[in-house]
Amino acid sequence: MDEPGRVPDEAPEIGAEVGAGFDTDGDGAPDTLVTVDGIDLVVAIDLDGDRFADQVLRIGPDATVREQPVGGWFSAPDDPGDQ
């Protein structure tokens, strides 16, 4: 039987899997995926160890950090000034 933290609560959104990322907490499992979307840096973070992003941060060229919904991490930014 799997541990509750290992089973996703919902079907993951496409692109939300962080298994190809980096192990940033030293537990041996990848938990952070860093990629680019246009001119933004996108950081997807797995907080509960299920290999699916729980938090997505978008860092713009002006170094502003915005949290994105996990399902919309490659959608257009909300602020037209960020494009």
C-alpha distance (Angstrom), angle and dihedral (degrees) to the residues before:
residue distance angle dihedral
M1 . . .
D2 3.80 . .
E3 3.76 122.7 .
P4 3.83 112.7 -107.7
G5 3.82 91.7 -113.3
R6 3.81 91.0 56.4
V7 3.81 96.2 57.4
P8 3.82 116.5 73.4
D9 3.81 114.2 -123.8
E10 3.79 91.6 -139.8
A11 3.76 136.7 13.8
P12 3.81 105.7 -76.4
E13 3.77 120.1 -111.4
I14 3.78 116.3 -114.8
G15 3.77 108.6 -88.0
A16 3.81 95.1 19.6
E17 3.83 95.0 104.9
V18 3.81 111.3 105.3
G19 3.82 98.2 -174.1
A20 3.81 91.7 113.7
G21 3.81 91.6 54.8
F22 3.79 136.3 85.8
D23 3.79 133.4 -70.2
T24 3.80 102.5 -122.3
D25 3.81 99.2 166.1
G26 3.81 98.5 50.2
D27 3.81 98.3 -118.3
G28 3.81 94.0 120.1
A29 3.82 96.3 -110.2
P30 3.82 124.4 101.8
D31 3.81 110.9 -110.2
T32 3.81 107.3 159.6
L33 3.78 128.6 58.8
V34 3.80 119.6 -168.9
T35 3.80 120.6 -166.3
V36 3.79 141.3 143.1
D37 3.78 130.2 -108.9
G38 3.78 110.6 -170.4
I39 3.79 104.8 -51.7
D40 3.82 94.5 -22.0
L41 3.78 127.1 95.6
V42 3.82 110.5 -134.5
V43 3.81 121.5 -156.9
A44 3.83 117.2 -169.7
I45 3.81 114.6 -166.7
D46 3.82 129.6 -164.3
L47 3.80 106.0 -150.6
D48 3.81 100.7 174.6
G49 3.82 102.4 42.8
D50 3.81 99.0 -111.6
R51 3.86 93.6 118.6
F52 3.83 92.2 -114.5
A53 3.80 124.0 107.3
D54 3.79 115.5 -101.9
Q55 3.80 95.3 175.9
V56 3.79 131.0 29.5
L57 3.78 123.2 -166.3
R58 3.80 123.6 -166.9
I59 3.81 116.3 -158.5
G60 3.79 114.6 -162.6
P61 3.80 129.3 -153.8
D62 3.80 89.5 -95.3
A63 3.86 89.1 58.0
T64 3.81 91.7 -110.6
V65 3.80 111.1 148.9
R66 3.80 117.7 -146.3
E67 3.79 127.0 -178.9
Q68 3.81 112.9 -130.2
P69 3.79 128.6 -161.4
V70 3.81 108.4 -99.4
G71 3.81 92.6 -121.8
G72 3.80 92.6 50.0
W73 3.78 101.6 45.1
F74 3.82 92.4 124.7
S75 3.78 95.8 39.9
A76 3.78 122.8 110.5
P77 3.81 114.9 -77.3
D78 3.81 115.3 -98.5
D79 3.80 94.7 -130.1
P80 3.83 112.4 71.5
G81 3.81 88.9 -153.0
D82 3.82 89.5 66.2
Q83 3.80 94.5 64.7
